């Protein structure tokens, strides 16, 4: 059995005629109500939901507030001093150098308490702005920083398991742009930076170090600045004028933009109280004196009256714009090809499939490439291996041949040795015969000595030694005299022979 | 109050943020003016509150709504009128804009005639769950648009008041089933309906038994224990938890009692006094006041009639007679914002996690999420993983219904 969800709108026929429509109800509100068939209801007694705003406020108090200010201006123009003066605190900071190669942003977070309000204040300063010789890249880091904060929030919002109520909101709520008090007009860098930033953040331009301009010059300067901003299409933050309680004051303050401010934390005694002031030889500039500068107006507008509105504008206008652009960039649309509303989910799914498909394909590709490379490498290596093998074979053969040659030589040598030893043997025999034939020898020896006659060259080889020397081709034929035991008679004849040789 | 979903801890939820050295300010700056700014903005934008009443017919739901908002929010059926009980469960919604002292409240009331009236009440909670999830779905769709509205209209049910019939025994199976399912999706406040049929002792005993039942079946009704932030909340909420379910009586007819014109129920043995009519009292309620008020009323209630029924007047607004003021204070005066916060931060987020995780189901229409009751186990804190698992298991069951 199916159940239906029916949404009926009942009109009360017994409503008391005196409907107390509050006079402050705007007419289009009524129209809207009529359109939505919502009727006002009177109550016959005190219900008690007037405490709702208080409940809301209590919750916010428990949660704590968050406010992020970005100060953009040249080095030394008084950003840190102004922030110190605005919040009546000495935030730790030291003077920054003028010699940074690039513009950096430095963010510091502080926690301030006032009665029961906890404020988490983040001050972001540009370091090195306007110091470089080439200022083309000056404003880009600022834009990048602002976008990065939006991105972080968007990422958190798009998560599946998110915790937005716990999230430390770091999006920039207001940008104080410090204009240097030349008295002439906006610098090109200022104009360019403001033009880039106006769609991303609420800009409040302030004239810094306003105690260097006289009143008349200031008026002219302000008019000039505003006209320049308007003519260049820069949208600075306008204080909201839709709520009656603050419309009047906001409207008048809008006319005072840009605020000419002086910042100082030094206290001086003026009259009978201590005020924050700057002392010059020609006079004293009081920071909180409305005749001297617009500091009080700035503090009033920034903190006391419009802090919540600044936060709301950041969230509902700037952040939404960023989100829309980013999502459209990623390819999400609200309306599909046939003009049917397309859900983010579907688009996301489609994209995810696409992405996975793409990834799969890439993986395949890379695998193929890998396999191919491996094959090539293998082929190369095999080739090298083969070459090496061939070389090895070749060398082996060569070696073999040489070995054979050497063997050959050795064989020859051995044959020669054998031949010689035979010769030696025969000569010995012959010598013995000669010896036996002759009786006395000495004379004969002597004669023999004188007698040129023949000469025996007795070369005795120690074959063993030759072999040990490895059968070298050019093995030195070291004639070694074998010292064999020779009988005396022979010995003497041997000695005679040798002597004979020597003498000759 | 910011409930911590991941790790409900007793300490206050300071958001995780970079190192923040506390700074001493040397003078007054004016930061607290931001509170006024908030108030102005809130009053300009107006508030929204969506309440749903569930219970069998004849328990006095419509009367209770009328009494709560002191106006004819709903046309209630007087007894005896031949109005057939609806054959099927219907959900009727009415939207009103009420204003009090410059505070505009857009109130949407959803009634559920036909709940529990059939012979076979199996799965009668499905349409209700479906309706609640449909509202979540609507909000989710709005939220994930590329160009979204400045202020997304909030139709999600912030509070569901469940009327328990005054049997005096304990929770019935239908009640248990329904409460188990619903307490994970929406803030449920159970009340004992038609409490004028119970004496004070019977009421107390019934209450204790119901509390015991809730504990046994691990049903976490509002205010949930796991979302107590700091010690103050815990003290206040535990006082409330002690009195849940409230024993309420609804009345929309005026009677003259002791020279005062009150809303009450006149019976043969006395008049059950209701809220005063006439010029509204101006009271500025703050948390501390409410706390003391609650404390005072509790003692008053206890000191009031012991034993038999109070003879002369049973006042709807009189704490000695019924606990209607407690309910009214809880819903409207002190915890309305908290109800909305928990709906937005916890229940809606749970739903969103489930929806975004089941990516294989493309949104062609509202997706009924049927949550089967979990067996009484250890921790039954709203766990998205549990819900998801059961969703997948029961999605087959859903097919049978349609």
Interface residues (C-beta under 8 A of the other chain):
Chain A: X1 X2 X3 X4 X5 X6 X7 X8 X9 X10 X12 X14 X15 X20 X22 X24 X33 X36 X37 X38 X39 X40 X41 X42 X43 X44 X45 X46 X47 X48 X49 X50 X51 X52 X53 X54 X55 X56 X57 X58 X59 X60 X61 X62 X63 X64 X65 X86 X87 X88 X89 X90 X91 X109 X110 X111 X112 X113 X114 X115 X116 X117 X119 X120 X160 X161 X162 X163 X164 X165 X166 X167 X168 X243 X245 X246 X299 X300 X303 X304 X305 X306 X307 X308 X309 X312 X316 X320 X323 X324 X327 X328 X332 X333 X334 X343 X344 X345 X346 X348 X349 X352
Chain B: X1 X2 X4 X5 X6 X12 X13 X14 X15 X16 X17 X18 X19 X20 X21 X22 X23 X24 X25 X26 X27 X28 X29 X30 X31 X32 X33 X34 X35 X37 X38 X39 X40 X41 X42 X43 X44 X47 X49 X68 X69 X70 X71 X72 X73 X74 X75 X88 X89 X90 X91 X92 X93 X94 X95 X96 X97 X98 X99 X100 X101 X102 X103 X105 X106 X107 X126 X127 X130 X131 X134 X141 X144 X145 X146 X147 X148 X150 X229 X275 X276 X277 X278 X280 X281 X282 X283 X284 X285 X286 X287 X328 X329 X332 X333 X334 X335 X336 X337 X338 X341 X345 X349 X352 X353 X356 X357 X359 X362 X363 X384 X401 X402
